Amino acid sequence: MRQRPKEQDKIERRHNFLPVEENLTAEQVKEEASRCLSCKNPRCVKGCPVNIDIPGFIKALKEDNLEEAGEIIRHTSMLPSVCGRVCPQERQCEGQCVLGIKGEAVAIGALERYVGDNTAAKPAEIVPTGKKVAIVGSGCAGITAASDLRKAGHDVTIFEALHEFGGVLRYGIPPFRLPRTVLDREINNLKEMGVKFDKNVIVGKSITLKQLKDEGYDAIFICSGAGLPKMMNIPGENLNGVYSANEFLTRVNLMHANEEDSATPLRVGKSVAVIGGGNVAMDAARTAVRVGYEKVYIVYRRTEAELPARLEEIRHAKEEGVMFHFLHAPVEIYNKGGYVNGMKFEIMELGEPDESGRRRPMGTGRYTDLDVDSVIVALGTGPNPIIQKSAHLDGLDFAVDSKGYFTVDPETRETSIPTVYAGGDVAPVGASNAINAMGAGKKAAKAINDYLSK
């Protein structure tokens, strides 16, 4: 039987930001590891974007060799405690597990999290190369690339636009999913390796790519995320009480706007509609519960079967009282004195599959209203063009796609500007999540090291 971690009471956790799940116990870890079949052709490894040796680290756990398990994971992944908590395992490693065909997959994520939390990264022996690399952004891709490049001996500096490090891991993911102690530990590991961090630096404003090149950086990796929110483009979207999920989560997670002594307090109403069905929508809804909204709705234009969020996050949201309205598409936000005063939706039905493979929502001409005084839009984000625009002024014109994302070589992550690479949400490959960003960081780091080693 698959082992499950102890969880905080579903009523109590509505009122705090403490972690919902505990780690598995040592006994549970041994029991869960024993379920692994040690397949000769491990499909779980192929399902992992960074190809962690999953059977290898689980075998070490079976043999009570926790430290070896940590070494095996960290050979490939710098962030086991993070990935064990936030990766969509059911669509990646666990989704490929043979046991999952007729029963329950091995709890790979929970095992990885346990190993990450209970082992430390061993100090790397650094042989300086004299080469300098600038990394723009301190999220998953940046942290991963910095680790690999520093181990290769290069002088690495991470530039972060915000006043704390971690990128979307800090401002986007709430602490009840990813405790800040976990994130701080991973960043401190990099600092101990000699990676330099420079915060409050907006590349494209505070300093340009040309200036970085002029300062002697031999390569640049851009992984600044996609911070430009996608909105609904419907009447009433500019009313007071309408937030993008990025703004809402950043204000709570990073600026502590929900706390009494906040310099930028959050206006909390009685009821809120969160538009979207991904992990960000779940994070926003569950955060809204905790900051004091009495009624929290997830409103999604398809059915529950098409929800892209992690199954665990959907379950937790339901347990915490979040209500779901499916087959609803936003039409209008009602205005009363400049503030949100309800919302109008069209009832949808599903037609043929679209390019994503999911059935396309079709309008029925029937409408319904929802009584809310706040709206959070969680429909994704796009790339902020600040870097491209400033580079253009310096004569550096990047190739971008129709949506404004950097065009890169899929293997090396190099952009159209030599020695400048891009990855993560500014040049996405596949779904936008932590492990895919890490994969991009590893590819960029390898390509940069190959170039610098010539």
N, C-alpha and C positions, 0 to 999 in steps of 0.2 A: 504494500500500500504506500502511495506517495506521501511523504512527510510534509506537514504544513507548519509554518511558524505560528507562534502565539500572536494574537492581534489585540490591540487596545480596544476596550469596549466601544461599540459603535455609537452609543449615546455620549459617553465622556469625550470621545475624540472630536465631536462636533464643536467643542469649545476650547480646543488647544491645537498647537502646531507641532506637537510631539510626534515622533515616528509612529505610524500605524502598526507596523510589523516589527517584531523582535527577530533576532537571528534564530535559526535552528539551534537546538542544543547539540553538544558533541555527540550524544547518543543518536539523535535524529540524523546527524550528518553521516555517521557510520552506517546507519540503516539505509539511508537514501543512496549513498554511494554503492552499497552492495546490490542495488537494483540494476546498475549499469551492466550491460551485456558485453562491454569491451569489444564492440564490433570490429571485424577486420577491415571493413570499409565504412568508417564512421561518417554517416551522413550528417551528424550534428556539426562536425567540423566544417563541412561544406556550407552549412547553413549559417555559419558565423562569418560576418564580413571581414574580420581580421584573422580568421582561421586559428583560433586558440586550440591547443591540443587538449581537447575536452576529455577524451578517454584517459590521457596521460595524467592529468591532474586529479581525476576521479580515482584512478588506480592508486595514486599516492595517498589519497584519503582513506581508501580501503586498507592500506598498509600502515595507517596511523602516522603517516609522514606529512604533517601539515606544512612544514617549512618547504619541503620539496614541491608540494602542490602550489605554494605561493610562487616559487621560482619558475615553475612551468607556465603558470598564467602570465606572470610579468615578463616573461621572455617575449610575449606577443602584445600584451595589453598592460598599459600603465595604470588603468583605472578599474580594477576588478570590483572594488566596493561600490563604485558608481554604476557600472554596467549591470552588476548583479541586482541593482534596484530599479533601474529605469529602462533597460532594453526590452523590446517586445519579444521576449524569448519564444512565445507561442507561435510567432511567425518566422522565427529564425532557428536557433539551435534546437530548442525543444520541439519545434514544429517538424523537425526532420528525424526526431528520435524514433527508432523502430518500435519501442514499447508503446508509443502513442498511437500506433495503428489500430490496436485492439483494446488498449487500456490507457493508462496515464503515463505520459513521458517522464523521464527522470527530471527532477527539479534542478536543472543545471544552474539557473539563475540564483537560486537560494544557496547552492553549494559554492558558487563563485563569490557571492557576497560574504559568506562565512569565512572563506579563505582570505579575501581582501581585508576584512575587519580584524582578523586574528594573526596576520603575518605582516612583516615590514619589508619594504624594498631594500635589498642589499646595496651598499654603496658601490657605485660603478667606478672602475679605474679609468680616469680620463687622461688621454694622451693628447695635449693641445696640438691643433693643426695650424693655428694662426688665421683661420678663416672666420668670418663673421656672418651670422644669419639673423635677419629681422623677421619676427613673426607678428602679424597684425591680428590680434584677438586672442583671448585666453580661455576659450571654450574647449570642447573635446578635441577638435582637430588641432588647435594650437598646442595644447598640453601634450598630445601624443607626438606631434612632430618635434616639439622642443626636447622631449625625453630622448628620442632616437638620435637627433642631431647632436645633442650634448654628449651622449655616450660615444658618438663617433669622434668627439674631440673638438667640435666647433664651438665658438663663442656665440651664445644664443641670447637674444633679448626679445622678450614678449612685450608688445605695446598694447595696452588696454584703454579703451575710451572711458570706461566707467571708473568709479572710485574704489571698487573692489574687484578682485579677480575671480574668474570662473565662467564668465560669459553666461550663456543661457542656463547653465547648470546652477548658477546662483540667482539670476534675476527672473528666470522663467519657471524653474521647478521648485515647488514649495518644500519647506523643511520637513513636512510630515511624510514626504516621499524620499527626500535626499537631505539628511541632517547636515548642517553646515560644518560640523566637526569632521565629517567624512571628507567633504570637499577641501577643507583647509588642510587636512593631512596630506592629500594628494599634491596640493600646490606646494606645501612645505618640503615634500620629497624632492620636487624639482629645484627649489631654492638651495637645498643642501647639495644637489648635484652641481650647482654653479650657474643655473639658468637665472638670468637677470629679468626683473619685472619692472615695468615703467607704466604707472597708471595715470589716468586723466589726460591721456594723449589721443587725440582724434586724428588718425592718419588721414590726410586730405585737408585738414584744417590746421591743427597744431604743427604738423610737419608733413611734408609731401613725400611721395615715393622718390622723386628726384633727389630731395635732400638726404634721404636715407642712403641712396646710392652714393651721393657725394661724400657722406660720412664714412664710406668704406665698407658698407655691407655688401658681401659678395653674392648674396641671394636673398630674396624676400618671399615669404609665404603669407598670402592674404587669406585669412579665415575669420573675417569680421562679422559673420552671421548675416541673417536677413531680418533686419529690424524694421522694415517698412510694412506696416499692417495693411492687409487687404480688407476693404470695407464692403458694405452691401450695395451702396449707391441707390438708396431708397429715400423717400421723403422723411424728414425728421432725424436723419442720422447725425446732424450737428447739434442736437439738443443737449442740454445739461443732463447728465445721468447716462450718457452713452460713452462707453469705453472700448478701446481695442483691448484684446486680452493681453497684449504686450504691455500696455500702459498699466492696466489693472494689476497684473502680477508683479511688474517691476516696482510699482508703488508700494505694494505690500511686502514683497520678498526682500527688496533692496533698501527701500526708503522707510519701511516700517510705518506706512501711512495709517494703519489701523490702530496704532497705539495712541494713548491719550496725550502724550507729550510730543507727538509728531509735529514737525514744522510745516508739513504739507499734508494735513489730515484728509482722510477719505470720507466722502459723503456716502453714508450707508442708508439705503432705503429699506422698504419692507419686502419687496419682491423683485427678482431679477431674472431676465431671460438671457441665457448663454447660447449664442448662435453658433452651431458647429458640433462635430461629433468626434474630434480627434483627442489626443492626450492633452493638448493645451486647453481644450474646452472642458475636459474633466478636471484639470488642475484649477481652472478659473472657477468652476462651479463649486468644487470642494473648498476652495479658499473663500468664496462668497458665503458658504455656510458658516465658516469659522469667524468671519469678521462681523457676523450678526444679521444677515438677511434671514427673514422668517420663512420665505418661500423661494426656492431656487429651482429653475427649470432649465433643462437641456432641450433645445429645440433643433431638430435635425430633419432635413428634407427627404431622407430615405428612411428605411426601416432599421430596426435594431440589428438585423443580420448584416447590414452594410457598415455599421459603425467601425471606423478605423482605429479607435482607441484600444489600448491594451484591455484584455478581458478583466484583469485584476482591478484596473482603475474603474471600469464600468461597475463592477460588483461593489467596490468600496463606495462609489458615489451613491448607488441605490441604498446601501446600508446606512449612509449618512443623511438620507432623506431627500436627496435630489430627485426631482420628478422629471420624467422624459415625455416629450411630445414628438412623435415621429410623423413623417410625411407632412411636415409643415414648412412652407417657404416664406420668408419675410417679404412683406409688401409695403408696410408703412409703420412709422413710429408716431404715435399721437402726441400732440403738443398741448401743454397747458402752462401758459406763462413762461415759456422757454424751457420747461422741464418735461421729461418723459411722462406720459400719462396713458400708457397702454400701448399695445402693438397689434397690428393686423397681419394675418397669415393666410396664404392660399393653401387649401388642402391638396396634396399631391397624390399621384399614383405612379407606380414604377413601370417603365416601358422597357425597351431593348437595352442591352448593355452598351455603355459608352467606352471611350478609349481606356478608361481605368479598369474595365472589366466588370464594373458594378452597373446594375440596372439604372437607367437614366430616369430621374424624377420628371414627371409630366404634370402640368397644371390641369385641374379639374373644373375651374371656374367657380368653385365653392370656397367660401372664406369663413374665418373665425377670428375672434379677438382674444387677447390674453391680457389680464390685468397686472401690469408690472410698472414699476417706477424707475427701473434701471435696465440697461441692456449692455451686455458684454459680447463683442464680436470676435469670435475665434475661428476665422476662416483662413488662417494661414498668413504668411508674410512674404514679402519680396525683398530684393536686395536694395539697400540704400546706395544711390549712385555717386555718393560724395567722393569716393576714391577715384572712380573713372573720370569724373568731371575735373578734379584738380590735376590729374595726370594729363588730361587733354590740354590743359593750359600750359603744361611743360613739354608738350610735343609727344606725349606717350599715349597713343590711341589703342585701347584694348578692344579686342573682338569680343562682342557680347551677343547673346541670343535675343530672341524677340521679347523676352521678359526682362532683359537687363542683367541676367546672370553671366558671369565670366565664362567664355568658351575656353576649355582646357583640353589638353591631351588626356584621354581617359586613363592612361597608365602612369604618366609622369606628373600629371596635374599642372604642367607648365602652360602659362597663358600665351597669348600672341606676342607678349613682350619677353624677350630672352631673359633668363635668370629670375623672372617673377612667376610665382606659382600661386594657385588658388585652390581652396577646398572647403568642405563643410557647406553651410547653407548659401554661400555666395556662388558656389559652383556645384550644385547638388547632383549626386548620382544615386538614384533610388529614393527611398523614403527618407524624410528628414528626421534623423534620430541620432542618438549619441554614438552608437557603434558604427554607423555608416560614416559619420564625421571622423571617427578615429581611423577608419580604413583609409579615408582620403589623406589624413595626416601622415599615416605610415607610408603611403605611396609617394607623397610629396617629399618626405624626409629621405627616402631611398634615392629618389631622383636627384635631389639637391646634393646629397652626399656623393653620389656617383659623379656629378658634375664637378664638385669641389675637389674630388680625389684625382682628377685627371692631371 
